[in-house]
Structure formats: C-alpha cells, structure tokens
Amino acid sequence: MKHTTNLIILLSTIFVLAGCEVISPNKPAEPELISVASWNVQALFDGRDSGNEYDEYRVGAGWTPEKYKARINAISQAIQQMIQSDKTAVPDIIGLIEVENAGVLEDLSRGGLSKYLYNWTAFSNIPDMSIGLGILSRFPITDIKSHSITIGDETAPRPVLEVRVEPRGEPLVFLLCHWKSKSGKDTEGLRRASARVVHRRLLELKQKEEGTPVIIMGDLNENHDEFYLESVFSALLPDDPAAAALAAKAGSRSSPDFLVLSAEKPPLSRYMEDVPALYSPWGVELNDGSYYYRDKWETIDHFLLSEALFDGTGWTFSDCLVLNHAPFTTSNGTPNRYIPRNGNGLSDHLPLLLYLRYK
C-alpha cells in the first residue's frame, strides 16, 4: 500500500497515516541498527513548468523532462551508494531538501529505488514557493506535522517538516529543516525564528512525552561554530559563557530563538540550563564540512540529537558520517555540483549519514 502526504499548510496539523507495515528487503522485522540520511539535493525540479521554478530550470532555458529523468536516475543511484559496508542496503529514512513537490518523491521511490520499498513519503512547502522538504521512509510514518515560521507579518519561506516513525515500537521524531540562507540582508533573524519554532517543539515533546528521541536534521545555513566565526548572536550557539551572556543581554533566554549545541554525550547545557542542549557531531565524528563556498568548507548541514539518544536504552546514537566520496564529490574532493545546462553532477551539498542502534 502506498502512502503519500503532501503538506502545503501554514498551521501545525496532525496527519496520521494508516495502513499495513511493509518489511523491506534485507531489513529484519525488528532492526537493531537503522540509518538516516540528510541531503540537500540542490534544486530538484521536475520536468514541467509551473511558474515557480528557478530560471535555469524552465523549459525556455533548456530544461527538459529528459534531463529531469536523468537526474532522478543519478540521485537514485547515488542513494544506493550511501552505505559502503553493504552494497545492497540503503538508508532507512532519507530527508531531502530543495525538492519541488511530492511528485518528485514519488518518482524517486517508484523508480530506481522501488526495490527498496520506500513506501512512506511526506512533503511540506508553503504556497507559491519554489522548493520544499521531503522524506522517504522504509518504516511506516505514523504522524506528520508542518510548522510555519512567522515574524510579524512575514512568514518565512521554509516550514519545518516533522515526522514520526516507530521501528521496534519505539518512537523516533524527526524535524527536517531548511533555514534561510545568508543571501540578502538581515537573514539571521529568519534563522533565529526557525530556531524558536524548533525549540518550542522540543519543549512540547518533552512535556507531553518525556524521553522520546528527537533528531533535528537538514540544511540550517549556519556552521556549528558560527558564534566563534562571526561573533554574532546566531541561531546556533555553543554552551559557552560568552554566548550565554549575549543571549541574556538580548532578552532571548525567556523565549529562546536559538539552539544550544554540545559536543558532549549526553549533551549538556551548563551555562544556559533553561535551554536544553543538542549533540552536534561536527568537530567530533564529523570534520571538514558538507558545503564548499569561496574556497572554504562550511558545516551548514546538520544532525542535532536530543539527550534521549544517549541514555543507554531504546534507540541510541551510534555514528555519523559525511559522505565525502564519489559520486558525491569531484576528483578534487569538493561537492559534485549539479549543472542544469549540461546535466552533469549531483548536488552542491554532501549528504550526512546517521546510525542509530537499539539497546
């Protein structure tokens, strides 16, 4: 049975997907290890003009259904090469950023990936926006929400897509994000607004079902050490006394519009105890970066993990990787950027891969 939910909403709404569970090839009924990928696939537009495409992805610019199909095939083949230790395996859950619509997810799951039974998909966007967020899952998605981000009378163009899966009957909540890029003026406020939405959701989940593991993933358009690089009040802050003082001065401690990152397991928040910390693998499991800009690596793609993934029971953190190998990189080791003019390449971002083990 195929389940597809297309979310184009501005208010948080619950959608429950009902149906039979499908056990995928090479996947035990009660898995001990699951894998999750997060990948900004760089403007994955379909082969039809709807009016919202970027200029280079319009028919008048040479974009064709044939180029789209070739790109779907290339991305499908790349996904099959994400897990190197087992050539027949693929990530169990994939968060995709910069996807035009739910139909693109269908083309991926029914095309070159069909034998892997990604039988559950979810998509979220807001009206008239070019790109959205999508999730492919080999486990049943039991709950979906989409959270909007509003500042005054302005709604940020990118919602937060929340899905829940329950392998082995143990819930896992994923918040897939694509925060505002740094292009333009005063964009930090929009990223901080997105961080506030995520923070509030974390508190809601903690109050209603304490102990449920939460994974924030996606392209946050901020480095894990942004605070040290730019010396600004950023949407991602370290558990650092200088950062805590800056947040207090800005009056953001009562209603935090930032997330606190920790390199400790479990994540700790010593200087901002009223704001729960999240574990970031950058600088620990992950090095270099996932995005290459102006001859420098950036760490703007993330997995941020809640404390519940380190309590030694249920689903626990195992490992995290940057997929910095072919076909995701070029011969010089940088991301294999897609070029719509000639159809070469994959994406200007490298995927991240997360492993969770059941204890």
Residue pairs with C-beta under 8 A, 6 or more apart in sequence:
1 19
1 20
1 22
1 119
2 119
3 17
3 19
3 119
3 120
3 121
3 140
3 141
4 102
4 105
4 106
4 121
4 122
4 123
5 15
5 17
5 102
5 121
5 122
5 123
5 141
5 144
6 101
6 102
6 123
7 13
7 15
7 122
7 123
7 124
7 125
7 144
7 146
7 159
7 161
8 124
8 125
8 126
8 127
9 124
9 126
9 146
9 148
9 159
10 126
10 148
10 155
10 159
11 148
12 145
12 146
12 147
12 148
13 145
13 146
14 143
14 144
14 145
15 143
15 144
15 145
16 142
16 143
16 144
17 120
17 140
17 141
17 142
17 144
19 140
21 140
22 117
22 119
22 138
22 140
23 29
24 92
24 116
24 117
24 138
25 88
25 115
25 116
25 117
26 86
26 88
26 89
27 92
27 138
30 167
30 168
30 358
31 92
31 167
31 168
31 358
32 357
32 358
33 318
33 355
33 356
33 357
33 358
34 92
34 93
34 139
34 167
34 315
34 355
34 356
34 358
35 82
35 83
35 89
35 91
35 92
35 93
35 353
35 354
35 355
35 356
36 91
36 92
36 93
36 94
36 95
36 174
36 215
36 217
36 303
36 353
36 354
36 355
36 356
37 79
37 82
37 91
37 93
37 94
37 95
37 351
37 352
37 353
37 354
38 94
38 95
38 97
38 176
38 217
38 218
38 301
38 302
38 303
38 351
38 352
38 354
39 94
39 95
39 96
39 97
39 301
39 347
39 349
39 351
39 352
40 96
40 97
40 98
40 178
40 218
40 219
40 301
40 347
40 348
40 349
41 75
41 96
41 97
41 98
41 99
41 346
41 347
41 349
42 98
42 337
42 338
42 346
42 347
42 348
42 349
43 54
43 57
43 98
43 130
43 131
43 338
43 340
44 71
44 75
44 96
44 98
44 99
44 100
44 104
44 131
45 53
45 54
45 57
45 63
45 68
45 100
45 104
45 130
45 131
46 68
46 100
46 101
46 103
46 104
46 107
47 63
47 64
47 65
47 66
47 67
47 68
47 69
48 65
49 58
49 59
50 100
52 100
52 128
52 129
52 130
53 63
53 100
53 130
54 130
55 61
56 63
56 340
56 341
57 63
57 340
61 340
62 340
62 341
63 340
67 340
67 343
70 343
71 338
71 343
72 104
72 107
72 108
72 111
72 112
73 111
73 112
74 327
74 346
75 108
75 346
76 108
76 111
76 112
76 113
77 112
77 327
78 327
78 328
78 346
79 90
79 91
79 94
79 108
79 113
80 87
80 90
80 112
80 113
80 116
81 87
81 327
82 90
82 91
82 323
82 351
82 353
83 89
83 90
83 91
83 353
84 325
90 113
90 116
90 138
91 353
92 137
92 138
92 139
92 167
93 135
93 136
93 137
93 138
93 139
93 165
93 174
94 118
94 135
94 136
94 137
95 133
95 134
95 135
95 174
95 176
95 217
95 218
96 105
96 133
96 134
96 135
96 136
97 131
97 133
97 176
97 178
97 218
97 219
97 349
98 131
98 178
98 219
99 105
99 123
99 131
99 132
99 133
99 134
100 130
100 131
100 132
101 123
101 125
101 132
102 121
102 123
102 134
104 134
105 121
105 123
105 134
105 135
105 136
106 121
108 118
108 136
109 118
109 119
109 121
109 136
113 136
116 138
117 138
118 136
118 137
118 138
119 137
119 138
119 140
120 136
120 137
120 138
120 139
120 140
120 141
121 134
121 135
121 136
121 137
121 141
122 134
122 135
122 137
122 141
122 144
122 161
122 163
123 132
123 133
123 134
123 135
123 161
124 132
124 133
124 134
124 146
124 159
124 160
124 161
124 176
125 131
125 132
125 133
125 159
126 132
126 148
126 155
126 157
126 158
126 159
129 157
129 158
131 178
132 158
132 159
133 158
133 159
133 161
133 176
133 177
133 178
133 218
134 161
135 141
135 161
135 163
135 174
135 176
137 163
137 165
139 165
139 166
139 167
140 165
140 166
141 163
141 164
141 165
142 164
142 165
142 166
143 162
143 163
143 164
144 161
144 162
144 163
144 164
145 161
145 162
146 159
146 160
146 161
146 162
147 159
147 160
147 162
147 197
147 201
148 155
148 156
148 159
148 197
149 155
149 156
149 158
149 159
149 160
149 190
149 193
149 194
149 196
149 197
150 156
150 193
151 189
151 190
151 193
156 180
156 190
156 193
156 194
157 180
158 177
158 178
158 179
158 180
158 194
160 175
160 176
160 177
160 194
160 197
160 198
160 201
161 175
161 176
161 177
162 173
162 174
162 175
162 176
162 201
163 173
163 174
163 176
164 171
164 172
164 173
164 174
165 171
165 172
165 174
166 172
167 315
167 358
168 358
170 314
170 315
170 358
171 209
171 212
171 213
172 212
172 213
172 215
172 315
172 356
173 205
173 212
173 213
173 214
173 215
174 214
174 215
174 217
175 198
175 201
175 214
175 215
175 216
175 217
176 217
176 218
177 194
177 198
177 216
177 217
177 218
177 219
177 220
178 218
178 219
178 221
179 190
179 191
179 194
179 195
179 218
179 219
179 220
179 221
179 222
179 235
180 187
180 190
180 191
180 194
180 221
181 187
181 221
182 221
188 232
188 233
188 234
188 235
191 220
191 221
191 222
191 234
191 235
192 233
192 234
192 235
192 257
192 258
193 257
194 220
194 235
195 235
195 236
195 256
195 257
195 258
195 259
196 255
196 256
196 257
196 258
198 216
198 259
199 256
199 257
199 258
199 259
199 275
202 214
202 276
202 306
203 276
205 212
205 214
206 276
211 308
211 311
212 308
213 305
213 306
213 308
213 309
213 314
213 315
214 305
214 306
214 308
215 303
215 304
215 305
215 306
215 309
215 354
216 259
216 278
216 302
216 303
216 304
216 305
217 302
217 303
217 304
217 352
217 354
218 301
218 302
219 300
219 301
219 302
219 349
220 235
220 236
220 300
220 301
220 302
221 300
222 234
222 235
222 236
222 300
223 229
223 236
223 282
223 298
223 299
223 300
224 236
224 261
224 280
224 282
224 283
224 299
224 302
225 238
225 282
225 283
225 299
226 232
226 234
226 235
226 236
227 233
227 234
227 236
227 237
227 238
227 240
227 243
228 238
233 246
233 247
233 250
233 252
233 258
234 258
235 257
235 258
235 259
236 258
236 259
236 261
237 243
237 246
237 247
237 258
237 259
237 260
237 261
237 272
238 260
238 261
238 262
239 260
239 261
239 262
239 268
239 269
239 270
239 271
239 272
239 277
240 271
241 271
243 271
243 272
244 271
244 272
247 253
247 256
247 258
247 272
252 258
253 272
253 274
253 275
256 274
256 275
258 275
259 275
259 278
259 304
260 269
260 272
260 275
260 276
260 277
260 278
261 267
261 277
261 278
261 279
261 280
261 304
262 268
262 269
262 277
262 278
262 279
262 280
263 279
263 280
263 283
263 284
264 277
264 279
265 279
265 310
265 317
266 279
266 307
266 310
266 311
267 276
267 277
267 278
267 279
267 305
267 306
267 307
267 310
268 277
269 275
269 276
269 277
276 306
276 307
277 307
278 304
278 305
278 306
279 304
279 305
279 306
279 307
279 309
279 310
279 317
280 302
280 303
280 304
281 303
281 320
282 299
282 302
285 319
285 320
285 321
286 299
286 320
286 321
286 322
286 352
287 322
288 297
288 322
288 324
289 296
289 297
289 298
289 299
289 300
289 322
289 350
290 297
290 298
290 299
290 300
290 301
290 322
290 335
290 349
290 350
290 351
290 352
291 297
291 298
291 299
291 300
291 301
291 335
291 348
291 349
291 350
292 298
292 334
292 335
292 348
301 349
301 350
301 351
301 352
302 352
303 320
303 352
303 354
305 317
308 314
309 315
309 316
309 317
309 356
310 316
310 317
312 359
313 359
314 358
314 359
315 356
315 357
315 358
316 356
316 357
316 358
316 359
317 354
317 355
317 356
318 355
318 356
318 357
319 354
319 355
320 352
320 353
320 354
320 355
321 352
321 353
322 350
322 351
322 352
322 353
323 350
323 351
323 352
323 353
324 333
324 350
326 336
327 336
327 346
328 335
328 336
328 346
328 347
328 350
328 351
329 335
329 336
329 350
330 336
335 346
335 347
335 348
335 349
335 350
336 345
336 346
336 347
337 345
337 346
337 347
337 348
338 344
338 345
338 346
338 347
338 348
339 345
